[in-house]
Amino acid sequence: MSLPVLDGDAVRRVATPRLVLDATRDALIAHAHGRTTVPPPLHLEFPEADGDCHVKAGRVDAGPDFTVKIATGFYRNPAAGLPANHGLVCVISARTGRVRAVLDDGGLLTAWRTAAAGALLTHAMARPDATTLGIFGTGEQARLQAEWLARLRPIGTVLVHGRTPDRARALCAELTALGLRARPATDREAAAADMVVTTTPATTPVLRADHVRPGTHVTGIGTDMPHKNELPPALLARAALIATDDHQQCLDHGDFGHAVRAGAVTADADTPAGLLLETPLHRPAEAVTVADLTGVGAVDAALASAVLGHLAEREPEAG
């Protein structure tokens, strides 16, 4: 029997937003309760090409599969008409060790699970009446964060801040086509929104802590390698609540870790993100809250297993 290699079109047929959101939420909750196996990620950097790669593995305990995922980001690619992100997921049976399938999806599931995790945490931690969204970044993930958050709550205006005005305008046009009201914004304007999401490969903070208003929630999703840093330590020092998707990962290469090393917060100042998805959050209206998301391998495993299970129902040879 040949190894099934499933492309992005096959994955899209079954990876509905509800499947992705549910699998991501359930896996983060399981991870918060210690019901996962997640080794440290492997990182590679390619400075000559402005690129990076991370390899993540993981399993939700008692799940049928584990996964090994390769995800790349080469940030000059868009100038050559290529996607900035790519990757694949290898799904392996946790009972036999045999490779069940390779999801050669071009990084689709990674992009969607990142969008789902960001949307779920932003929705859970923001004020119930928060409507304005500030986005830092102009790439695919910037669009996805706004799009997926809009699946969970109404968004009044999206304020897009990017280093390149033309790309900020282009993203606003994409969001407008999706039915969202969006406009380019300065860094100060975007940071003053009710909800802020940073989606960049920045190596220095992209916003100032004093531009963030009381009552704001901020989610950082771009600091997935040790050399990256989106949120200033002073912002985490202001936070009444800090959520991390993986405590040790975020200490090692998240914005939380940068804040700890700067002495802005203590190493035990964070709360597992999954706990905040499991139990509704009671937050003071004026509190600043922060989520630091670095990507958890067990979420990749849960989502890939869910996708493969649905594919197998439709196409038995994928099982």
N, C-alpha and C positions, 0 to 999 in steps of 0.2 A: 504494500500500500504506500503510495507516494505521500509525502508530507504536504498537507494542505497549506497553501500560501494564499491568504485572503487580502484583497486590496481594499482601498478606501471605500469604493462603491459598495462592496459586500458589507462592510462595517456600517455604513450609513443606512443600509436597509433595515437594520434592527436597533441601532443605537439611538433610540428616541431620547429627547430631553428628559422625560420622566425616568427612563432606565438609568441614564447617566447620573441624574441628581440623586436617585434612591441608592444606587450602588456607592456613590461617593459619600453620601451621608452615613450610610450603614457602616462603611469601612472606617471612616473617621471615628465613629462612636466605638467600634470594636477596638481600634488602636488606642483610644483614650483609656479603655479598660484593660489594656495589656493582652488583648486576645489576637495579637498579630505577631508575625516574625518579620523583622525589617533590618537587614544588615546595613552598615554604613554605605552610602553611595560612592561610586568611583567617579572622579572628575578628570577631564583632560582639557587643556587649553591650547589654542592655536592662535597666538597673538599676531602672527604674520598674515592671517586671514580674517582677523577679528571674529574668531569662532570659538565655540566651546562644545563640549560633549559631556553628558552625564549618563551613567549606567546605574539603574536602580533595580533591585530585586525585592520581592516581598510576597507574603501570603497572609490571608486571614485564617487564623487557626481553625482546623477542621474543614477548611474549604477544599474543593476538589483539585485545585491547581495552584501552582505558584508561577510567577512570571519573572522574566529578565527583560528589561526594557532599555533600549538605546534611544536617547533623545539628543538632538544637536541643535545648536543655534549659531548660524553664520550670518552676521549682521550686515555684511556688505551685499548679500545676495539680492535684495530687492532692486538695487541699482542695476543688476544684470538681468532682471526679470525673473528671478528665482525666489521661491519662498525662503524666508529666513530660518524657518524651523523644519526639521525632518526627523524621522525615526521609525522604529518598528518595535513590536512586542512579541516575545517568544513565550508561548503558553505551554507549560509543562505539567504533566500529571503529578500530583503530590502522592499518588498511590503506587505508580509504577515507575516514575522517572522518565517516561517517554514523552517526547515533544508531541503535543497534540496539534498545534498549529502555529504558524507565524502570521501575525497580523501586520502585513506590510502596508500600513495605513498612512504613511508619510507624516506621522506625528499627530494624526487626527485625534486619537483617544487621549493623548497627553494634553492637547490643547483643550479638549472638551472637559476633561476631569479637572484641569486647572481652572477653567471658567466656572465649572460647577462648584468647586471648593470655595473660590472667591465669592461667588454669588451667595452661597449658603451662609458663609460666615458674615459677610457684609449685611445681609438681611437679618440674621439673628442678632447681631451686635449693634446695629444702628437704631436710633430712636424710631419708634413706630411712625412718627409724623415726618421723618426725613424723606425729602423728595429730590433735592438737587444732588447730582453726582459729578464729582471732579475726577477726570481721568488724566493721569500722567503717562504719556506714551501714545504712539500713533500706529502701532502694528496690529497684527491679527488679534493678539490677546487683549489689546485695548478695546477693540470692537466686541470681542466675545464677552468681556466682563460686563459691558453695558447691556448687551443683548440678553445675557443669561440672568442678570439681576432684574431686568424688566420682566422676566417670566415669574418672578417671585413677589414683586411690589411695583406700584406705580412710580414712574420717574418723571419729574416735571421737566428739568433741563439737564443736559449733559454738557459740562464745560471741559473742553479738550485742550490740554497743554502739551505741546511737543516742541522739540528743538527746531524743526523745519516747518515753517508756516504752511507751505504747500501740502505737506502730508497731514497736518492738522485739519486743514480745510477739506482734504479728500476724505478723511475719516468722518468728519461731520456730515459730509454728503452721504456716506454709507449709512450712518446712523439715521439720518433723516429718511432715507429710503426704507429703513426698517420701521418707520413710524415713530421715531424718537426725535425730540427737539434738541438739537445740538448746535453748539457754536464754539469757535476757537476762544481760548482764554489765556490770560497771563498766568504765571505760576501762582501769584498771590490770589487771583480769582478762583482758580481751580482748588487751591488748598483751603479756601474759605467755604467750600460746599458742605452740605450736610453729611455726605458720604464721599470718601476719597479712596481711589484705588490706583496704586502705582504698578505699572506694567512694563518696566524698562530693564535693560541690561546695565544700568548705571553702576559706576564704581564709587561715586560720591553721592550724598543725598540730593534728591531732586526737588525737595521742598523745604521750607523753613518751619520750624516748630511754632514760632510765634505767628505764623499766618493761619494756623489751624484754630478754628473758633471753638469755644466751649460747646459741648454737646455733639461734637463731630466724631464719626467713626472712620478709621483709616485702615485699609487692608493693603499690605505689601506682598506682591507675589513674584517679584523679579529677582530677589536675592537668593538664587538657588545654587550659588557657588561661592567659595570663600572670598574671592576678590570683589564680589559685587556688594553694593550697599545703596539702598534707596531712601530709607527713613533715618532722620537724624536721631542720635541718642537722646537729645533734649525732648523729642516728641514722646518717646517711650517713658521718659522720666515724668512727663505730665499725665500719663495714662492711668486711669483708675482701674483698668483691666487690660491685660495683655494675653492674647490667645496665641498658642503655637500649635502647628499641626504635629510636630515631633520635637519634643523638648531637646534631645541631644543634637539633632540636626540643626535646629535653630540656634543653639549655642555655638555650634561649630561654624555654620556659614549663613546664618540668617541675620536680619536686622536686629533681632533680639540679642544675638551674640555680640554684635558690634556695641550695643548699648551696655551690655554687661562688662565688656572689656574696657569701655570708657568710664566705668564707675557710675553710670547713670541709673542703673537698676541692679538688683541682686539676681543671682543665678536661679533663685527659686521664685521669681516674681511672676511667672507665667502660669496659665491655666490651659489644660488640654482642650484644643478646639472642639473635639468630639463631645465633651461634656456640655458645651454651650449649645450644641445642636440637639442634644438629648433633652435638656431641661430649659424651658423658656427663661430668658435673661431678664432680670429686673435691674435696670440701670438708672441712676439719677439723670435727669434731663440735661444737666450741665456737664456731665462726665465726658472726658475724651477716652475713647477705647481704640485699641490697636490689635489687628490680627497679623501675625507673621507666618506666611505659608511658604514652605520650601519644597513641598511635594513628597508624598509618602508612597513607598513602593507597594504597600498593601492595598492602597486605593487602586493602583494600576492592576493588581491581581484581581481584585473584586470586580472591576469593570470589565476586564478582558474575559473573565470567566462568565459573566452575565451575557456579554456579547456572543461568546462562543456557544453558550447554551442555546441562545435564541437562533443562532445560525444553524446549529445542529438540528433543531426542530424543523427548519425549512429545507436544509441541505444536509442530509445525513452523513455525507462523506466528510463534512467539516468536523464531525465528532471524533 
